[in-house]
Amino acid sequence: MAAIVVPFRGAGGKQRLAPLLDQERDALALAMLADVLAACKPVGETTVVTSDELAGRLAEDHEAAVVSDPGSGQGAAVAAALRCIEGQVLVVNADVPCVVPRDLRSLAAATPEDGFAYVAARDGTTNALGLSSPAHFAPLYGPGSAERFRMHAHTIGVQVVPAAIPNLADDVDSVEDIERLELRVGPRTLAELSR
């Protein structure tokens, strides 16, 4: 069973959801995290990387460990959690509210024995990684990161698999994303949207 790492930036994230008020954005981000954690719980031991107090409590409610976010971006957050993990690990963004356990198991199955799988978002960023070893990770997040992760695999000489898993590819960065995914999101996100 793979370990799972979920980085969560917390309050002040999701700025592209700007038409929503700050408290609405924060509540939606926590609801999406809750749906992601609900999907993770039956799949493997989960670690949330955050400095957000509410997210930390939510993680504990889902029996997930909490690692303090060092505050230097997503790559540093993931690296902080990976220091405590051995063997296969999945890294899953907190803004993929359509994810279900089957999607995470598919990512684990797609991960090569020596290498990694990645799930690209529509904009070319990276929503999820399946690593056969934490040693294969590099902090390459940001615009165009899916291609950078692919090239990184070639550089370190390991196999890389682009995994087409729609529920992991569909993230929420904008109000348009919410409208597009509204009928597929998990129950906690849906409840928040209904408010």
N, C-alpha and C positions, 0 to 999 in steps of 0.2 A: 504494500500500500504506500503510495507516494505521500510525502509531506506536502503541505500547501502553504504558500506565503501570499498574503494580501496586503499590499501597501495602501494606506489611507491617509491622504493629506489632511483632511479635517476642515475645520472652519476656515473660510476664505477660499476654498477650492471652488471649482466649477464656475469660474467667472463668466464663461460664455453663456451661462443661463441667466444673464443679467436682467432680462425682463422680470425675473422673479425677485422678490425681496430677499435680503440676506438670510433671514430666518427660514424662508421657504426653501432656498437653495441648500442650506445646512440640513434641514429636515429631510429633503429628498436624497441628499448624499448619504445620510445615515440609513434611510430606508433601503437604498440600493445596496449598501454594505450588508445590511441584515439579510437581504435575499441571497447575496453571494455567499455569506457565511452559512446560511441554511443549506445551500447546495454543497458546500465543502464538508460539512459535519459528517455525513455518512461515507465520505470518500477517504479522508485521511486527517491526521493531526494538523491543525491549522494554526498559523501564527499571523497575527495582525501587527503591522508596523505602523505606529501612529503616536502622535503626542497629544491627540484629541481625547479629552477625558471621557466624553460621552461615547466615543467609538471604543475606548478601552473597556468601558462597562458593557457595551454591546458585545464585544468580543468574549468577555468572560461569561456572559449569558449564553453564548453559543459554545462554551467550553474550549475556546481558542486561547492560546498563549498571546501575550502582548510584549512586543519589543519596542522600546522607545525610538522614535524617528530621529535620526541625527540632524535632520533639517537641511540637508544639502541636495535635495531633489530625490526623484523616484529611484534612480540607480543606487544611490547611497543607502536609501531606506531598505531596498531589497538586499543589498550586500550585508547590511547589519543583521538581518534575520538569517541569511544563509550561513553566517559564521557558526551558528548553533545546529546546523542540519547536515546530515550525511545521507548519501544515497539519492534516489530519484526524488525530485521536487517539482511541483507545479507552482508557477508564479502567476497570479490572477489579479487583474485590476479590479477595483471596487465599484466600477461604474458599468458593469455588464449585468443588468438586473434580469435578463431573460435566462441566465444560466441555470441549469439543473444538474444533478449529480451525474447523469449519463454523459453530459458534455465534458465534464472533468475526467471521467473514466476514459472517454474517447481520446482526450489529449494525452493522458498517461499511456494509453495503448499506442498512440502515434509516435511517442518519444523513442528514438533509436537506442539501442543498447549502449552505444558510445556516441553521444551527440545530443542534439536537442530538436524539439519541434517548436514552432511559433505560430501564433494566430494573429494575423494582421487585421487592423481596423480598416474601415473604408478609406480613411485619409492617409494610410501608409504608416501609421504608428503601430505599436505593438500592444495588444490587449492581454496576451497570455503566453507563457513559455512553459515547455515541459523539458526539464533538464535531467539527463541521466546522472549527472553529478553537479553539485554546486560549483565545482571548479570551472565549469564551462561558461559560467555567467560573466558578463561584462556590462558595465553601466552605460548602455547605449540608447536609452530612451529619448524621446523627443520626435520632432518631425522627421519622417523618413526612416524611423528606427527599424522597421521590419526588414528593410534591405540591409541595414547595417548589421543586424543580427545574423542575417544569411551570410554576409561576407565574413563576419567574425568566425563562423563555423569553418569556412574554408581556410581562413588564416591559421586557426589552431588545429586544423586537420581532422575534424570530426564530421560525422554525418549530420545533415540538417534536413528537416521535413517541414514544408509549409502545410499547416493543418487547416482545412476548411471546415470550421465548426461555427455555423451561423450564430448561435446564441452567445458565443465568446467573441465573435467578430463585431457584433452589434453593441456598441457602447453609447452612453448618453453624454454628449458634449454640448448640446444645444436644445432649444425648445423644439426645433424641427425633429430632432432625434426622439424626443418624448412623444411627439405626435405620431411619428412613424412606428414606434414600438409599443405604444400604449396598450394594445390588446394582447401583447406577449409577455409583458413584464411580470415579475414575481408578485406575490400577494402583498408584501409590505410596501413595495413601490407603488402598486396599484392603489392601495389604501391611502397613501400619502398624496397621490395625484387626485384622488377623489375629494380630498379636503380642499 
